[in-house]
Amino acid sequence: PPRSTLFPYTTLFRSKINVFLEVGDVQDDGYHDVATAYQAVSLYEEIVATAADEITIDVTARSHVDVEGVPTDDRNLAVRAARLLAQTAGIDRGVHLSVHKSVPVAGGMGGGSADAAAALVACDALWGLGMPTVELGRLAARLGADVPFALMGGTAIGTGRGDQVSPALARGRFDWVLVPNEQGMSTPVVYGELDAHRKRHAVDIGPAPRVPAVDPDVLHALRQGDAEMLAATVRNDLQAPALHLRPDLARVLERGESSGALAGLVSGSGPTLAFLASDEASALDLQVTL
């Protein structure tokens, strides 16, 4: 394997939005199977890994991000990623991870997952392990549902718990306007509200899908690079429960959609909102309006 290095190793990992998310019924273990179309966006986390005696982390913020509640102990997903890699490789080495966050915390954009994926890649390089990408992917799946996609990037389809990912073809450019929110949302709470929502409206919406699947029209729109086609097919099963928990988000969605957005949706479990614009100029106009 490559030799380890004493020089810091820097990685940039992008956040994501779910342009489509179908959620299956709750399982006996309390989890849900999903089918989702992930797309990485140009908002990224920067992680610098430096050789150290122990595994430690510090977190700083860029621009609008509030990192006050981000843990810096073993609850941090990046720290857990470094420990898992060291344990798997059978080594006793440390690392100091400096995380510079640009992705909203608890915002439904996978910032923590990006940190974990970046930590796997950075520590693998710093420690000179040369671990195969497939093995890193297996470790990523053990860390969280969105970590395997963060490791892959680009555009991909996620099934199972979202951790079984395969690349998808996407052409052209899609312009999104992202609206963060200072008050984060808990993913388990939003999923719990989805179960309650389905019980309340069982007559109207019918049973949850047994085997979730991504709408083929979404894949076609991504392949064509057609923003208007994609706008007609975007969907998020977590949107209704998220808006029930946070009615203030609905008002912002309505404002964006009435101000020129082709479509607006809650990103993942929220509270970040994503608005699809027809082009870069339209996205800038919408950004100014919002």
C-alpha positions in Angstrom: 0.0 0.0 0.0 1.1 3.6 -0.4 3.1 5.1 2.5 1.4 7.3 5.0 2.1 11.0 4.9 2.7 13.6 7.5 1.3 16.3 5.2 -2.3 17.5 5.6 -4.7 16.1 3.2 -7.7 18.3 2.0 -10.9 17.0 0.6 -14.0 18.8 -0.8 -17.3 16.9 -0.7 -20.5 18.2 -2.1 -23.9 18.3 -0.5 -27.0 16.8 -2.1 -30.7 17.3 -2.8 -33.2 14.6 -3.4 -35.0 15.4 -6.6 -37.3 12.4 -6.0 -38.0 10.5 -2.8 -40.5 7.8 -2.4 -40.8 6.2 1.0 -42.1 2.7 1.7 -44.1 1.6 4.8 -42.5 1.5 8.2 -40.6 -1.8 8.8 -40.6 -3.9 12.0 -37.3 -2.3 13.0 -38.8 1.2 12.6 -36.9 2.1 9.4 -38.3 2.6 5.9 -37.1 1.5 2.5 -36.8 4.3 0.0 -36.2 5.0 -3.6 -34.6 8.3 -4.3 -32.8 10.2 -7.0 -29.8 12.0 -5.5 -28.1 14.9 -7.1 -24.9 16.6 -5.8 -24.9 20.4 -5.8 -22.1 22.9 -5.8 -22.3 23.6 -2.0 -19.6 21.7 -0.4 -17.8 20.8 2.9 -14.0 21.2 3.2 -12.2 18.7 5.4 -8.5 18.9 6.2 -6.9 15.7 7.8 -3.6 16.1 9.6 -1.6 13.4 11.3 -2.1 13.4 15.1 -1.8 11.1 18.1 -5.5 10.7 18.6 -8.7 11.1 16.5 -10.0 14.6 17.1 -12.1 17.2 15.2 -12.8 20.9 15.1 -15.7 22.5 13.2 -15.8 26.0 11.8 -18.5 27.7 9.7 -18.5 29.5 6.4 -21.1 32.2 5.6 -24.5 31.5 7.0 -24.0 28.2 8.7 -24.6 27.8 12.4 -22.3 25.1 13.9 -23.0 25.7 17.6 -24.8 22.3 18.0 -22.4 20.2 15.9 -20.8 17.6 18.2 -17.0 17.3 18.3 -16.9 13.9 20.1 -17.7 10.4 19.0 -21.2 11.5 18.1 -19.8 13.3 15.1 -20.2 11.2 11.9 -16.7 12.1 10.6 -15.1 11.0 13.8 -17.0 7.7 13.7 -15.8 7.3 10.0 -12.2 7.8 11.0 -12.5 5.3 13.9 -14.3 2.7 11.7 -11.6 3.0 9.0 -8.8 2.6 11.6 -10.5 -0.4 13.2 -11.2 -2.1 9.8 -7.6 -1.6 8.7 -6.3 -2.8 12.0 -4.1 0.3 12.7 -3.6 2.4 15.7 -3.2 5.9 14.2 -4.7 9.3 14.9 -5.9 12.2 12.8 -7.1 15.7 13.4 -10.0 16.6 11.2 -10.7 20.3 10.5 -14.2 20.6 9.1 -15.2 23.9 7.4 -18.9 23.7 6.9 -20.9 25.4 4.2 -23.9 23.0 4.2 -26.7 23.8 6.6 -26.7 21.7 9.8 -29.7 19.3 10.1 -30.9 20.8 6.8 -31.7 17.7 4.8 -28.8 18.2 2.4 -26.4 15.5 3.7 -23.7 17.8 5.2 -22.8 15.3 7.9 -22.8 12.5 5.4 -20.4 14.5 3.2 -18.2 15.0 6.2 -18.1 11.2 6.9 -17.3 10.4 3.3 -14.6 13.0 3.2 -13.1 11.6 6.4 -13.0 8.1 4.9 -11.2 9.4 1.8 -8.8 11.8 3.7 -7.8 9.3 6.3 -7.3 6.5 3.7 -4.9 8.8 1.9 -3.2 10.2 5.1 -2.6 6.8 6.5 -1.5 5.3 3.2 -4.0 2.5 3.3 -5.0 2.4 -0.4 -8.3 0.8 0.5 -10.4 -0.1 -2.6 -13.3 2.1 -3.4 -15.7 -0.8 -3.0 -14.5 -1.4 0.6 -14.8 2.3 1.4 -18.4 2.1 0.1 -19.2 -0.8 2.4 -17.9 1.3 5.4 -19.9 4.3 4.2 -23.1 2.2 4.2 -22.4 1.2 7.9 -22.2 4.9 8.8 -25.4 6.2 7.4 -27.9 6.0 4.5 -26.6 9.1 2.7 -22.9 8.4 3.1 -22.5 6.0 0.2 -23.9 8.7 -2.2 -21.7 11.4 -0.7 -18.8 9.1 -1.5 -20.0 8.6 -5.1 -21.2 12.1 -5.9 -22.8 13.2 -9.2 -26.3 11.9 -9.8 -27.4 8.5 -8.5 -30.3 6.3 -7.6 -30.6 5.1 -4.0 -32.7 2.2 -2.9 -33.0 0.1 0.3 -32.4 2.6 3.1 -30.9 4.9 0.4 -27.5 3.3 0.9 -27.7 1.0 -2.2 -26.6 3.5 -4.8 -26.0 3.2 -8.5 -24.9 6.1 -10.8 -27.5 7.7 -13.1 -26.9 9.7 -16.3 -27.5 13.4 -16.0 -26.7 15.9 -18.8 -26.6 19.7 -18.9 -27.0 22.0 -16.0 -29.7 22.4 -13.4 -29.9 25.6 -11.4 -31.3 25.4 -7.9 -31.9 28.2 -5.4 -31.5 26.8 -1.9 -33.2 28.5 1.1 -31.7 27.3 4.5 -33.4 27.7 7.8 -31.9 28.4 11.2 -34.0 25.8 12.9 -33.0 22.3 11.9 -35.2 19.3 11.7 -34.8 15.8 13.1 -34.9 13.1 10.3 -36.5 10.5 12.7 -39.1 12.9 13.8 -40.1 13.7 10.2 -40.3 10.0 9.3 -42.5 9.5 12.4 -44.7 12.3 11.3 -44.9 10.6 7.8 -46.3 7.4 9.5 -48.8 9.5 11.4 -49.8 11.5 8.3 -50.4 8.2 6.4 -52.7 6.9 9.1 -54.6 10.2 9.3 -55.2 10.3 5.5 -55.3 6.5 4.8 -58.6 6.8 2.9 -57.3 9.6 0.6 -53.7 8.6 -0.1 -54.0 4.8 0.1 -51.3 2.4 1.4 -47.6 3.1 1.2 -45.7 1.4 -1.6 -44.4 -2.0 -0.6 -41.4 -1.6 -2.9 -40.5 2.1 -3.5 -39.3 3.0 -7.0 -38.0 6.1 -8.8 -40.4 7.5 -11.4 -38.9 6.7 -14.9 -39.9 10.2 -16.0 -37.4 11.6 -13.4 -34.6 9.6 -14.9 -35.7 10.7 -18.4 -35.6 14.4 -17.4 -32.2 14.0 -15.9 -30.8 12.3 -19.0 -32.3 15.0 -21.2 -31.0 17.8 -18.9 -34.5 19.3 -19.2 -35.4 21.5 -16.2 -39.1 21.9 -17.1 -39.4 18.2 -17.5 -37.7 17.6 -14.2 -39.9 20.2 -12.5 -43.0 18.2 -13.6 -41.7 15.1 -11.9 -39.9 16.1 -8.7 -41.5 14.6 -5.5 -40.7 14.1 -1.9 -42.9 11.9 0.3 -41.4 13.7 3.4 -42.6 17.1 2.3 -46.1 16.9 3.6 -45.1 15.8 7.1 -42.2 18.3 7.2 -44.7 21.1 6.3 -47.1 19.9 8.9 -44.4 20.2 11.5 -43.2 23.5 10.1 -46.0 25.5 8.5 -43.7 28.5 8.0 -41.9 26.5 5.3 -45.1 26.3 3.3 -45.2 30.1 3.0 -41.7 30.2 1.6 -42.5 27.5 -0.9 -45.5 29.3 -2.1 -43.5 32.6 -2.4 -40.8 30.9 -4.4 -43.2 29.1 -6.8 -45.2 32.3 -7.4 -41.9 34.2 -8.0 -40.7 32.3 -11.0 -39.5 28.9 -9.8 -40.3 25.9 -12.0 -40.8 23.8 -8.9 -40.1 24.0 -5.2 -39.6 21.1 -2.7 -38.4 20.3 0.7 -34.8 18.9 0.5 -34.7 15.5 2.2 -36.3 15.7 5.6 -36.0 19.5 5.6 -35.9 22.3 6.5 -33.8 23.5 3.6 -36.0 24.3 0.6 -34.9 23.8 -3.0 -36.3 25.7 -5.9 -35.6 24.7 -9.5 -35.1 27.6 -11.9 -35.1 27.5 -15.7 -31.6 28.9 -16.0 -28.8 30.7 -14.2 -30.3 34.2 -14.7 -33.7 33.1 -13.5 -32.1 31.5 -10.4 -30.4 34.8 -9.6 -33.6 36.7 -10.0 -35.3 34.3 -7.6 -32.5 34.4 -5.2 -32.8 38.2 -5.0 -36.6 38.0 -4.6 -36.4 35.5 -1.7 
